[in-house]
Amino acid sequence: MAQDPSDPVPPAGDDALAALLSGSVAAFGVPLEDAWRIEALSYLRSIADAAHLVLSLDLGDECDPAAVFRA
């Protein structure tokens, strides 16, 4: 997958998502049946694609997506 030089945030690759899933399953000791792996990777792909979309938008310094502090 070639990266577009105009794209500041590269999309997550399938190998990276598979490594994330394998590492998370091992780190947390979550049993994952082989039949569930494809579905879990599908959910990770959806989340990664949504994150890529949000991170690729330049909102500028004037936009604040949510108030963090209250006066």
PDB file with one MODEL, atoms N, CA, C and O in Angstrom:
MODEL        1
ATOM      1  N   MET A   1       0.848  -1.165   0.000  1.00  0.00           N
ATOM      2  CA  MET A   1       0.000   0.000   0.000  1.00  0.00           C
ATOM      3  C   MET A   1       0.899   1.235   0.000  1.00  0.00           C
ATOM      4  O   MET A   1       1.599   1.492   0.980  1.00  0.00           O
ATOM      5  N   ALA A   2       0.885   1.987  -1.073  1.00  0.00           N
ATOM      6  CA  ALA A   2       1.716   3.176  -1.195  1.00  0.00           C
ATOM      7  C   ALA A   2       1.038   4.347  -0.491  1.00  0.00           C
ATOM      8  O   ALA A   2      -0.177   4.525  -0.567  1.00  0.00           O
ATOM      9  N   GLN A   3       1.851   5.132   0.190  1.00  0.00           N
ATOM     10  CA  GLN A   3       1.321   6.279   0.913  1.00  0.00           C
ATOM     11  C   GLN A   3       1.249   7.496  -0.001  1.00  0.00           C
ATOM     12  O   GLN A   3       2.206   7.799  -0.715  1.00  0.00           O
ATOM     13  N   ASP A   4       0.144   8.177   0.021  1.00  0.00           N
ATOM     14  CA  ASP A   4      -0.032   9.416  -0.722  1.00  0.00           C
ATOM     15  C   ASP A   4       0.740  10.508   0.006  1.00  0.00           C
ATOM     16  O   ASP A   4       0.468  10.756   1.180  1.00  0.00           O
ATOM     17  N   PRO A   5       1.707  11.180  -0.657  1.00  0.00           N
ATOM     18  CA  PRO A   5       2.500  12.193   0.030  1.00  0.00           C
ATOM     19  C   PRO A   5       1.674  13.373   0.536  1.00  0.00           C
ATOM     20  O   PRO A   5       2.107  14.070   1.453  1.00  0.00           O
ATOM     21  N   SER A   6       0.501  13.611  -0.037  1.00  0.00           N
ATOM     22  CA  SER A   6      -0.337  14.711   0.432  1.00  0.00           C
ATOM     23  C   SER A   6      -1.176  14.306   1.649  1.00  0.00           C
ATOM     24  O   SER A   6      -1.832  15.153   2.255  1.00  0.00           O
ATOM     25  N   ASP A   7      -1.159  13.035   2.007  1.00  0.00           N
ATOM     26  CA  ASP A   7      -1.931  12.528   3.130  1.00  0.00           C
ATOM     27  C   ASP A   7      -1.050  12.538   4.379  1.00  0.00           C
ATOM     28  O   ASP A   7      -0.127  11.729   4.475  1.00  0.00           O
ATOM     29  N   PRO A   8      -1.312  13.443   5.352  1.00  0.00           N
ATOM     30  CA  PRO A   8      -0.453  13.536   6.530  1.00  0.00           C
ATOM     31  C   PRO A   8      -0.578  12.354   7.483  1.00  0.00           C
ATOM     32  O   PRO A   8       0.336  12.094   8.266  1.00  0.00           O
ATOM     33  N   VAL A   9      -1.687  11.642   7.427  1.00  0.00           N
ATOM     34  CA  VAL A   9      -1.903  10.502   8.319  1.00  0.00           C
ATOM     35  C   VAL A   9      -2.132   9.269   7.453  1.00  0.00           C
ATOM     36  O   VAL A   9      -3.197   9.123   6.852  1.00  0.00           O
ATOM     37  N   PRO A  10      -1.144   8.382   7.385  1.00  0.00           N
ATOM     38  CA  PRO A  10      -1.340   7.197   6.541  1.00  0.00           C
ATOM     39  C   PRO A  10      -2.391   6.271   7.136  1.00  0.00           C
ATOM     40  O   PRO A  10      -2.493   6.154   8.357  1.00  0.00           O
ATOM     41  N   PRO A  11      -3.171   5.614   6.291  1.00  0.00           N
ATOM     42  CA  PRO A  11      -4.161   4.660   6.813  1.00  0.00           C
ATOM     43  C   PRO A  11      -3.470   3.434   7.405  1.00  0.00           C
ATOM     44  O   PRO A  11      -2.363   3.074   7.006  1.00  0.00           O
ATOM     45  N   ALA A  12      -4.136   2.809   8.350  1.00  0.00           N
ATOM     46  CA  ALA A  12      -3.587   1.603   8.976  1.00  0.00           C
ATOM     47  C   ALA A  12      -3.631   0.447   7.988  1.00  0.00           C
ATOM     48  O   ALA A  12      -4.642   0.228   7.320  1.00  0.00           O
ATOM     49  N   GLY A  13      -2.537  -0.285   7.901  1.00  0.00           N
ATOM     50  CA  GLY A  13      -2.473  -1.442   7.014  1.00  0.00           C
ATOM     51  C   GLY A  13      -3.082  -2.673   7.658  1.00  0.00           C
ATOM     52  O   GLY A  13      -3.205  -2.752   8.880  1.00  0.00           O
ATOM     53  N   ASP A  14      -3.460  -3.625   6.834  1.00  0.00           N
ATOM     54  CA  ASP A  14      -4.063  -4.862   7.341  1.00  0.00           C
ATOM     55  C   ASP A  14      -3.105  -5.622   8.248  1.00  0.00           C
ATOM     56  O   ASP A  14      -3.528  -6.191   9.254  1.00  0.00           O
ATOM     57  N   ASP A  15      -1.812  -5.638   7.903  1.00  0.00           N
ATOM     58  CA  ASP A  15      -0.832  -6.339   8.735  1.00  0.00           C
ATOM     59  C   ASP A  15      -0.699  -5.676  10.102  1.00  0.00           C
ATOM     60  O   ASP A  15      -0.553  -6.356  11.118  1.00  0.00           O
ATOM     61  N   ALA A  16      -0.752  -4.350  10.122  1.00  0.00           N
ATOM     62  CA  ALA A  16      -0.658  -3.626  11.395  1.00  0.00           C
ATOM     63  C   ALA A  16      -1.868  -3.910  12.275  1.00  0.00           C
ATOM     64  O   ALA A  16      -1.732  -4.074  13.488  1.00  0.00           O
ATOM     65  N   LEU A  17      -3.044  -3.969  11.672  1.00  0.00           N
ATOM     66  CA  LEU A  17      -4.253  -4.262  12.450  1.00  0.00           C
ATOM     67  C   LEU A  17      -4.237  -5.696  12.975  1.00  0.00           C
ATOM     68  O   LEU A  17      -4.666  -5.950  14.100  1.00  0.00           O
ATOM     69  N   ALA A  18      -3.747  -6.627  12.169  1.00  0.00           N
ATOM     70  CA  ALA A  18      -3.648  -8.020  12.620  1.00  0.00           C
ATOM     71  C   ALA A  18      -2.662  -8.129  13.781  1.00  0.00           C
ATOM     72  O   ALA A  18      -2.899  -8.869  14.736  1.00  0.00           O
ATOM     73  N   ALA A  19      -1.556  -7.390  13.694  1.00  0.00           N
ATOM     74  CA  ALA A  19      -0.567  -7.392  14.785  1.00  0.00           C
ATOM     75  C   ALA A  19      -1.157  -6.761  16.041  1.00  0.00           C
ATOM     76  O   ALA A  19      -0.906  -7.234  17.150  1.00  0.00           O
ATOM     77  N   LEU A  20      -1.936  -5.702  15.876  1.00  0.00           N
ATOM     78  CA  LEU A  20      -2.596  -5.063  17.024  1.00  0.00           C
ATOM     79  C   LEU A  20      -3.548  -6.036  17.697  1.00  0.00           C
ATOM     80  O   LEU A  20      -3.563  -6.144  18.923  1.00  0.00           O
ATOM     81  N   LEU A  21      -4.340  -6.741  16.910  1.00  0.00           N
ATOM     82  CA  LEU A  21      -5.282  -7.711  17.469  1.00  0.00           C
ATOM     83  C   LEU A  21      -4.541  -8.838  18.193  1.00  0.00           C
ATOM     84  O   LEU A  21      -4.897  -9.198  19.314  1.00  0.00           O
ATOM     85  N   SER A  22      -3.532  -9.379  17.564  1.00  0.00           N
ATOM     86  CA  SER A  22      -2.770 -10.475  18.186  1.00  0.00           C
ATOM     87  C   SER A  22      -2.096 -10.026  19.474  1.00  0.00           C
ATOM     88  O   SER A  22      -2.102 -10.747  20.472  1.00  0.00           O
ATOM     89  N   GLY A  23      -1.520  -8.841  19.444  1.00  0.00           N
ATOM     90  CA  GLY A  23      -0.857  -8.314  20.636  1.00  0.00           C
ATOM     91  C   GLY A  23      -1.827  -8.029  21.766  1.00  0.00           C
ATOM     92  O   GLY A  23      -1.534  -8.301  22.930  1.00  0.00           O
ATOM     93  N   SER A  24      -2.985  -7.481  21.422  1.00  0.00           N
ATOM     94  CA  SER A  24      -3.988  -7.177  22.446  1.00  0.00           C
ATOM     95  C   SER A  24      -4.540  -8.449  23.076  1.00  0.00           C
ATOM     96  O   SER A  24      -4.717  -8.528  24.292  1.00  0.00           O
ATOM     97  N   VAL A  25      -4.807  -9.430  22.243  1.00  0.00           N
ATOM     98  CA  VAL A  25      -5.313 -10.710  22.753  1.00  0.00           C
ATOM     99  C   VAL A  25      -4.284 -11.343  23.690  1.00  0.00           C
ATOM    100  O   VAL A  25      -4.640 -11.852  24.753  1.00  0.00           O
ATOM    101  N   ALA A  26      -3.018 -11.311  23.298  1.00  0.00           N
ATOM    102  CA  ALA A  26      -1.970 -11.895  24.134  1.00  0.00           C
ATOM    103  C   ALA A  26      -1.761 -11.088  25.415  1.00  0.00           C
ATOM    104  O   ALA A  26      -1.596 -11.664  26.491  1.00  0.00           O
ATOM    105  N   ALA A  27      -1.766  -9.759  25.306  1.00  0.00           N
ATOM    106  CA  ALA A  27      -1.501  -8.910  26.469  1.00  0.00           C
ATOM    107  C   ALA A  27      -2.581  -9.021  27.534  1.00  0.00           C
ATOM    108  O   ALA A  27      -2.285  -9.020  28.728  1.00  0.00           O
ATOM    109  N   PHE A  28      -3.824  -9.114  27.105  1.00  0.00           N
ATOM    110  CA  PHE A  28      -4.929  -9.146  28.056  1.00  0.00           C
ATOM    111  C   PHE A  28      -5.423 -10.552  28.356  1.00  0.00           C
ATOM    112  O   PHE A  28      -6.306 -10.733  29.194  1.00  0.00           O
ATOM    113  N   GLY A  29      -4.864 -11.545  27.681  1.00  0.00           N
ATOM    114  CA  GLY A  29      -5.248 -12.927  27.937  1.00  0.00           C
ATOM    115  C   GLY A  29      -6.688 -13.232  27.556  1.00  0.00           C
ATOM    116  O   GLY A  29      -7.345 -14.066  28.179  1.00  0.00           O
ATOM    117  N   VAL A  30      -7.171 -12.548  26.527  1.00  0.00           N
ATOM    118  CA  VAL A  30      -8.550 -12.752  26.080  1.00  0.00           C
ATOM    119  C   VAL A  30      -8.592 -13.945  25.132  1.00  0.00           C
ATOM    120  O   VAL A  30      -7.854 -13.982  24.147  1.00  0.00           O
ATOM    121  N   PRO A  31      -9.441 -14.909  25.418  1.00  0.00           N
ATOM    122  CA  PRO A  31      -9.543 -16.037  24.482  1.00  0.00           C
ATOM    123  C   PRO A  31     -10.238 -15.576  23.197  1.00  0.00           C
ATOM    124  O   PRO A  31     -11.294 -14.944  23.245  1.00  0.00           O
ATOM    125  N   LEU A  32      -9.651 -15.890  22.079  1.00  0.00           N
ATOM    126  CA  LEU A  32     -10.222 -15.492  20.794  1.00  0.00           C
ATOM    127  C   LEU A  32     -10.275 -16.716  19.892  1.00  0.00           C
ATOM    128  O   LEU A  32      -9.246 -17.236  19.461  1.00  0.00           O
ATOM    129  N   GLU A  33     -11.479 -17.157  19.621  1.00  0.00           N
ATOM    130  CA  GLU A  33     -11.645 -18.292  18.720  1.00  0.00           C
ATOM    131  C   GLU A  33     -11.294 -17.860  17.304  1.00  0.00           C
ATOM    132  O   GLU A  33     -11.493 -16.704  16.932  1.00  0.00           O
ATOM    133  N   ASP A  34     -10.772 -18.791  16.520  1.00  0.00           N
ATOM    134  CA  ASP A  34     -10.380 -18.479  15.141  1.00  0.00           C
ATOM    135  C   ASP A  34     -11.547 -17.923  14.331  1.00  0.00           C
ATOM    136  O   ASP A  34     -11.355 -17.060  13.474  1.00  0.00           O
ATOM    137  N   ALA A  35     -12.741 -18.411  14.598  1.00  0.00           N
ATOM    138  CA  ALA A  35     -13.910 -17.950  13.856  1.00  0.00           C
ATOM    139  C   ALA A  35     -14.223 -16.485  14.142  1.00  0.00           C
ATOM    140  O   ALA A  35     -14.844 -15.815  13.317  1.00  0.00           O
ATOM    141  N   TRP A  36     -13.801 -15.978  15.303  1.00  0.00           N
ATOM    142  CA  TRP A  36     -14.074 -14.594  15.681  1.00  0.00           C
ATOM    143  C   TRP A  36     -13.022 -13.628  15.149  1.00  0.00           C
ATOM    144  O   TRP A  36     -13.266 -12.424  15.074  1.00  0.00           O
ATOM    145  N   ARG A  37     -11.856 -14.148  14.780  1.00  0.00           N
ATOM    146  CA  ARG A  37     -10.747 -13.290  14.365  1.00  0.00           C
ATOM    147  C   ARG A  37     -11.124 -12.411  13.175  1.00  0.00           C
ATOM    148  O   ARG A  37     -10.802 -11.222  13.164  1.00  0.00           O
ATOM    149  N   ILE A  38     -11.791 -12.969  12.187  1.00  0.00           N
ATOM    150  CA  ILE A  38     -12.171 -12.200  10.991  1.00  0.00           C
ATOM    151  C   ILE A  38     -13.119 -11.063  11.369  1.00  0.00           C
ATOM    152  O   ILE A  38     -12.981  -9.941  10.881  1.00  0.00           O
ATOM    153  N   GLU A  39     -14.078 -11.361  12.239  1.00  0.00           N
ATOM    154  CA  GLU A  39     -15.021 -10.326  12.660  1.00  0.00           C
ATOM    155  C   GLU A  39     -14.325  -9.255  13.496  1.00  0.00           C
ATOM    156  O   GLU A  39     -14.605  -8.066  13.339  1.00  0.00           O
ATOM    157  N   ALA A  40     -13.430  -9.665  14.376  1.00  0.00           N
ATOM    158  CA  ALA A  40     -12.687  -8.698  15.194  1.00  0.00           C
ATOM    159  C   ALA A  40     -11.828  -7.794  14.307  1.00  0.00           C
ATOM    160  O   ALA A  40     -11.744  -6.589  14.545  1.00  0.00           O
ATOM    161  N   LEU A  41     -11.195  -8.369  13.292  1.00  0.00           N
ATOM    162  CA  LEU A  41     -10.405  -7.559  12.361  1.00  0.00           C
ATOM    163  C   LEU A  41     -11.294  -6.602  11.572  1.00  0.00           C
ATOM    164  O   LEU A  41     -10.874  -5.490  11.251  1.00  0.00           O
ATOM    165  N   SER A  42     -12.496  -7.016  11.264  1.00  0.00           N
ATOM    166  CA  SER A  42     -13.438  -6.143  10.566  1.00  0.00           C
ATOM    167  C   SER A  42     -13.789  -4.931  11.429  1.00  0.00           C
ATOM    168  O   SER A  42     -13.858  -3.812  10.920  1.00  0.00           O
ATOM    169  N   TYR A  43     -14.010  -5.141  12.724  1.00  0.00           N
ATOM    170  CA  TYR A  43     -14.303  -4.033  13.625  1.00  0.00           C
ATOM    171  C   TYR A  43     -13.095  -3.105  13.741  1.00  0.00           C
ATOM    172  O   TYR A  43     -13.248  -1.884  13.719  1.00  0.00           O
ATOM    173  N   LEU A  44     -11.907  -3.674  13.863  1.00  0.00           N
ATOM    174  CA  LEU A  44     -10.701  -2.849  13.925  1.00  0.00           C
ATOM    175  C   LEU A  44     -10.526  -2.027  12.653  1.00  0.00           C
ATOM    176  O   LEU A  44     -10.127  -0.864  12.721  1.00  0.00           O
ATOM    177  N   ARG A  45     -10.817  -2.609  11.503  1.00  0.00           N
ATOM    178  CA  ARG A  45     -10.717  -1.886  10.229  1.00  0.00           C
ATOM    179  C   ARG A  45     -11.677  -0.700  10.217  1.00  0.00           C
ATOM    180  O   ARG A  45     -11.307   0.390   9.780  1.00  0.00           O
ATOM    181  N   SER A  46     -12.899  -0.900  10.690  1.00  0.00           N
ATOM    182  CA  SER A  46     -13.886   0.188  10.734  1.00  0.00           C
ATOM    183  C   SER A  46     -13.422   1.315  11.645  1.00  0.00           C
ATOM    184  O   SER A  46     -13.530   2.489  11.291  1.00  0.00           O
ATOM    185  N   ILE A  47     -12.911   0.964  12.810  1.00  0.00           N
ATOM    186  CA  ILE A  47     -12.424   1.965  13.756  1.00  0.00           C
ATOM    187  C   ILE A  47     -11.227   2.705  13.183  1.00  0.00           C
ATOM    188  O   ILE A  47     -11.152   3.929  13.285  1.00  0.00           O
ATOM    189  N   ALA A  48     -10.291   1.982  12.581  1.00  0.00           N
ATOM    190  CA  ALA A  48      -9.100   2.604  12.006  1.00  0.00           C
ATOM    191  C   ALA A  48      -9.465   3.532  10.853  1.00  0.00           C
ATOM    192  O   ALA A  48      -8.883   4.608  10.720  1.00  0.00           O
ATOM    193  N   ASP A  49     -10.418   3.131  10.022  1.00  0.00           N
ATOM    194  CA  ASP A  49     -10.847   3.985   8.910  1.00  0.00           C
ATOM    195  C   ASP A  49     -11.520   5.257   9.417  1.00  0.00           C
ATOM    196  O   ASP A  49     -11.294   6.338   8.874  1.00  0.00           O
ATOM    197  N   ALA A  50     -12.345   5.132  10.455  1.00  0.00           N
ATOM    198  CA  ALA A  50     -12.998   6.317  11.026  1.00  0.00           C
ATOM    199  C   ALA A  50     -11.960   7.245  11.660  1.00  0.00           C
ATOM    200  O   ALA A  50     -12.045   8.464  11.507  1.00  0.00           O
ATOM    201  N   ALA A  51     -10.997   6.684  12.361  1.00  0.00           N
ATOM    202  CA  ALA A  51      -9.939   7.495  12.970  1.00  0.00           C
ATOM    203  C   ALA A  51      -9.116   8.192  11.895  1.00  0.00           C
ATOM    204  O   ALA A  51      -8.755   9.359  12.053  1.00  0.00           O
ATOM    205  N   HIS A  52      -8.817   7.498  10.811  1.00  0.00           N
ATOM    206  CA  HIS A  52      -8.062   8.093   9.721  1.00  0.00           C
ATOM    207  C   HIS A  52      -8.815   9.276   9.128  1.00  0.00           C
ATOM    208  O   HIS A  52      -8.214  10.311   8.837  1.00  0.00           O
ATOM    209  N   LEU A  53     -10.117   9.134   8.947  1.00  0.00           N
ATOM    210  CA  LEU A  53     -10.928  10.221   8.410  1.00  0.00           C
ATOM    211  C   LEU A  53     -10.880  11.443   9.327  1.00  0.00           C
ATOM    212  O   LEU A  53     -10.665  12.562   8.863  1.00  0.00           O
ATOM    213  N   VAL A  54     -11.078  11.229  10.612  1.00  0.00           N
ATOM    214  CA  VAL A  54     -11.087  12.341  11.560  1.00  0.00           C
ATOM    215  C   VAL A  54      -9.708  13.015  11.624  1.00  0.00           C
ATOM    216  O   VAL A  54      -9.612  14.242  11.619  1.00  0.00           O
ATOM    217  N   LEU A  55      -8.659  12.216  11.684  1.00  0.00           N
ATOM    218  CA  LEU A  55      -7.315  12.780  11.791  1.00  0.00           C
ATOM    219  C   LEU A  55      -6.858  13.470  10.511  1.00  0.00           C
ATOM    220  O   LEU A  55      -5.963  14.314  10.553  1.00  0.00           O
ATOM    221  N   SER A  56      -7.454  13.127   9.383  1.00  0.00           N
ATOM    222  CA  SER A  56      -7.032  13.728   8.123  1.00  0.00           C
ATOM    223  C   SER A  56      -7.678  15.090   7.872  1.00  0.00           C
ATOM    224  O   SER A  56      -7.271  15.807   6.958  1.00  0.00           O
ATOM    225  N   LEU A  57      -8.681  15.454   8.677  1.00  0.00           N
ATOM    226  CA  LEU A  57      -9.339  16.743   8.510  1.00  0.00           C
ATOM    227  C   LEU A  57      -8.574  17.821   9.266  1.00  0.00           C
ATOM    228  O   LEU A  57      -8.292  17.672  10.455  1.00  0.00           O
ATOM    229  N   ASP A  58      -8.243  18.903   8.576  1.00  0.00           N
ATOM    230  CA  ASP A  58      -7.558  20.019   9.213  1.00  0.00           C
ATOM    231  C   ASP A  58      -8.611  21.001   9.702  1.00  0.00           C
ATOM    232  O   ASP A  58      -9.204  21.732   8.909  1.00  0.00           O
ATOM    233  N   LEU A  59      -8.842  21.014  11.015  1.00  0.00           N
ATOM    234  CA  LEU A  59      -9.859  21.881  11.574  1.00  0.00           C
ATOM    235  C   LEU A  59      -9.317  23.264  11.920  1.00  0.00           C
ATOM    236  O   LEU A  59     -10.087  24.179  12.211  1.00  0.00           O
ATOM    237  N   GLY A  60      -8.018  23.416  11.890  1.00  0.00           N
ATOM    238  CA  GLY A  60      -7.427  24.702  12.241  1.00  0.00           C
ATOM    239  C   GLY A  60      -7.394  24.899  13.745  1.00  0.00           C
ATOM    240  O   GLY A  60      -7.891  24.072  14.510  1.00  0.00           O
ATOM    241  N   ASP A  61      -6.802  26.004  14.151  1.00  0.00           N
ATOM    242  CA  ASP A  61      -6.659  26.284  15.577  1.00  0.00           C
ATOM    243  C   ASP A  61      -7.930  26.864  16.193  1.00  0.00           C
ATOM    244  O   ASP A  61      -8.092  26.851  17.414  1.00  0.00           O
ATOM    245  N   GLU A  62      -8.826  27.370  15.355  1.00  0.00           N
ATOM    246  CA  GLU A  62     -10.024  28.012  15.874  1.00  0.00           C
ATOM    247  C   GLU A  62     -11.082  27.014  16.323  1.00  0.00           C
ATOM    248  O   GLU A  62     -11.910  27.333  17.176  1.00  0.00           O
ATOM    249  N   CYS A  63     -11.064  25.834  15.771  1.00  0.00           N
ATOM    250  CA  CYS A  63     -12.082  24.829  16.083  1.00  0.00           C
ATOM    251  C   CYS A  63     -11.692  24.033  17.322  1.00  0.00           C
ATOM    252  O   CYS A  63     -10.563  23.557  17.442  1.00  0.00           O
ATOM    253  N   ASP A  64     -12.626  23.899  18.221  1.00  0.00           N
ATOM    254  CA  ASP A  64     -12.429  23.086  19.400  1.00  0.00           C
ATOM    255  C   ASP A  64     -13.511  22.010  19.379  1.00  0.00           C
ATOM    256  O   ASP A  64     -14.687  22.334  19.545  1.00  0.00           O
ATOM    257  N   PRO A  65     -13.150  20.721  19.176  1.00  0.00           N
ATOM    258  CA  PRO A  65     -14.166  19.689  19.015  1.00  0.00           C
ATOM    259  C   PRO A  65     -15.036  19.492  20.253  1.00  0.00           C
ATOM    260  O   PRO A  65     -16.198  19.099  20.145  1.00  0.00           O
ATOM    261  N   ALA A  66     -14.478  19.764  21.419  1.00  0.00           N
ATOM    262  CA  ALA A  66     -15.261  19.617  22.657  1.00  0.00           C
ATOM    263  C   ALA A  66     -14.578  20.405  23.758  1.00  0.00           C
ATOM    264  O   ALA A  66     -13.351  20.452  23.841  1.00  0.00           O
ATOM    265  N   ALA A  67     -15.372  21.006  24.579  1.00  0.00           N
ATOM    266  CA  ALA A  67     -14.803  21.745  25.711  1.00  0.00           C
ATOM    267  C   ALA A  67     -14.184  20.752  26.688  1.00  0.00           C
ATOM    268  O   ALA A  67     -14.805  19.754  27.052  1.00  0.00           O
ATOM    269  N   VAL A  68     -12.966  21.035  27.103  1.00  0.00           N
ATOM    270  CA  VAL A  68     -12.272  20.161  28.024  1.00  0.00           C
ATOM    271  C   VAL A  68     -12.338  20.715  29.445  1.00  0.00           C
ATOM    272  O   VAL A  68     -12.482  19.967  30.412  1.00  0.00           O
ATOM    273  N   PHE A  69     -12.231  22.022  29.552  1.00  0.00           N
ATOM    274  CA  PHE A  69     -12.218  22.675  30.863  1.00  0.00           C
ATOM    275  C   PHE A  69     -13.429  23.591  31.003  1.00  0.00           C
ATOM    276  O   PHE A  69     -13.883  24.198  30.033  1.00  0.00           O
ATOM    277  N   ARG A  70     -13.929  23.674  32.194  1.00  0.00           N
ATOM    278  CA  ARG A  70     -15.012  24.615  32.475  1.00  0.00           C
ATOM    279  C   ARG A  70     -14.486  25.665  33.427  1.00  0.00           C
ATOM    280  O   ARG A  70     -13.728  25.367  34.350  1.00  0.00           O
ATOM    281  N   ALA A  71     -14.897  26.896  33.192  1.00  0.00           N
ATOM    282  CA  ALA A  71     -14.454  27.995  34.067  1.00  0.00           C
ATOM    283  C   ALA A  71     -15.303  28.097  35.295  1.00  0.00           C
ATOM    284  O   ALA A  71     -15.070  28.965  36.137  1.00  0.00           O
TER     285      ALA A  71
ENDMDL
END
